Amino acid sequence: MIETDNRRAFRSAVSIRAFVHVQSKEAVVTPHLIGDQGAVSPRVYSVSAAAKVIGVSRSHLYEMKAAGLIRFGKLLGKTVVTASEIDRVISSIETDGEIS
């Protein structure tokens, strides 16, 4: 009886855990809410995924990095782009018509 109650409490509790998805040698970390709420948006993207979100090629994204237009980070040895950095780039395009 106690064991069943503990399992039920564990299942109904909302906890966050991150899953690492490997796509073409790059990691995408996607946080997931466990419970009835469903999944939340990713906070970190692989370079390939970030390029798709922004609408450019992967090589163009690396050119943007070399020009200082976007920042990359490392997570578990993989090159990643944060959601806030993607939002900054998109906002800059919407506001100024270009990335600054």
WOSUL-V267060 format. One record per pair of residues at least 4 apart in sequence whose ideal C-beta (glycine too) atoms are under 7 Angstrom apart, sorted by the first residue. I is the first residue (numbers start at 0). J is the second residue. D is the distance in Angstrom with one decimal. If there is no record, write none. Layout:
BEGIN
i={I & I}
j={J & J}
d={D & D}
END
This chain:
BEGIN
i={0 & 1 & 2 & 3 & 4 & 5 & 6 & 7 & 8 & 13 & 13 & 13 & 13 & 14 & 15 & 15 & 16 & 16 & 17 & 17 & 17 & 18 & 18 & 19 & 19 & 20 & 20 & 21 & 22 & 22 & 22 & 22 & 23 & 25 & 25 & 25 & 25 & 25 & 26 & 26 & 26 & 26 & 26 & 27 & 27 & 27 & 27 & 28 & 28 & 29 & 30 & 30 & 31 & 32 & 32 & 32 & 32 & 40 & 41 & 42 & 42 & 43 & 43 & 43 & 43 & 44 & 44 & 44 & 44 & 44 & 44 & 44 & 45 & 45 & 46 & 46 & 46 & 46 & 46 & 47 & 47 & 48 & 49 & 49 & 49 & 49 & 50 & 50 & 50 & 50 & 52 & 53 & 53 & 53 & 53 & 55 & 55 & 57 & 58 & 59 & 60 & 60 & 61 & 62 & 63 & 63 & 64 & 64 & 68 & 69 & 69 & 69 & 70 & 71 & 71 & 71 & 72 & 72 & 73 & 73 & 74 & 80 & 80 & 82 & 83 & 84 & 85 & 86 & 87 & 88 & 88 & 89 & 90 & 91 & 91 & 91 & 92 & 92 & 92 & 95}
j={4 & 5 & 6 & 7 & 8 & 9 & 10 & 11 & 12 & 32 & 33 & 34 & 36 & 33 & 30 & 32 & 31 & 33 & 28 & 29 & 30 & 29 & 31 & 26 & 28 & 27 & 29 & 26 & 27 & 45 & 47 & 48 & 47 & 45 & 46 & 47 & 77 & 78 & 45 & 74 & 75 & 77 & 79 & 41 & 44 & 45 & 48 & 43 & 74 & 41 & 39 & 42 & 38 & 36 & 37 & 38 & 39 & 82 & 82 & 81 & 82 & 74 & 79 & 81 & 82 & 48 & 49 & 52 & 79 & 80 & 82 & 85 & 49 & 79 & 50 & 57 & 60 & 78 & 80 & 51 & 57 & 52 & 53 & 60 & 80 & 85 & 55 & 56 & 57 & 60 & 85 & 60 & 85 & 88 & 89 & 59 & 60 & 61 & 62 & 63 & 64 & 69 & 65 & 66 & 68 & 69 & 69 & 71 & 98 & 80 & 84 & 88 & 84 & 78 & 79 & 80 & 79 & 81 & 77 & 78 & 79 & 84 & 85 & 86 & 87 & 88 & 89 & 90 & 91 & 92 & 98 & 93 & 94 & 95 & 98 & 99 & 96 & 97 & 98 & 99}
d={6.6 & 6.4 & 6.5 & 6.3 & 6.2 & 6.2 & 6.3 & 6.2 & 6.2 & 6.1 & 6.5 & 3.8 & 6.4 & 5.1 & 5.7 & 6.1 & 6.3 & 6.5 & 5.1 & 6.9 & 5.1 & 5.4 & 6.2 & 5.2 & 5.6 & 4.6 & 6.3 & 6.0 & 6.0 & 5.8 & 6.3 & 7.0 & 5.8 & 3.5 & 5.9 & 5.8 & 5.6 & 6.8 & 6.2 & 6.4 & 6.0 & 3.9 & 6.8 & 6.6 & 6.0 & 4.7 & 5.5 & 4.6 & 6.3 & 4.6 & 5.7 & 6.2 & 4.9 & 4.7 & 6.4 & 6.3 & 5.6 & 6.8 & 6.5 & 6.6 & 5.0 & 6.0 & 4.8 & 5.8 & 7.0 & 4.1 & 4.2 & 6.5 & 6.4 & 5.1 & 6.9 & 6.8 & 6.8 & 6.3 & 6.3 & 5.8 & 5.9 & 5.5 & 6.4 & 6.7 & 5.3 & 6.5 & 6.3 & 6.3 & 3.8 & 5.8 & 5.4 & 6.0 & 4.7 & 4.5 & 5.6 & 7.0 & 6.3 & 6.1 & 6.8 & 4.2 & 5.7 & 6.9 & 6.6 & 6.5 & 6.7 & 6.8 & 6.5 & 6.4 & 4.2 & 4.7 & 5.4 & 5.7 & 4.7 & 6.9 & 6.1 & 5.6 & 5.6 & 5.3 & 6.8 & 5.8 & 5.4 & 6.5 & 6.8 & 6.3 & 4.7 & 5.4 & 6.0 & 6.2 & 6.4 & 6.6 & 6.3 & 6.0 & 6.3 & 6.7 & 5.8 & 6.3 & 5.9 & 5.7 & 5.0 & 5.6 & 6.8 & 6.6 & 6.0 & 5.7}
END
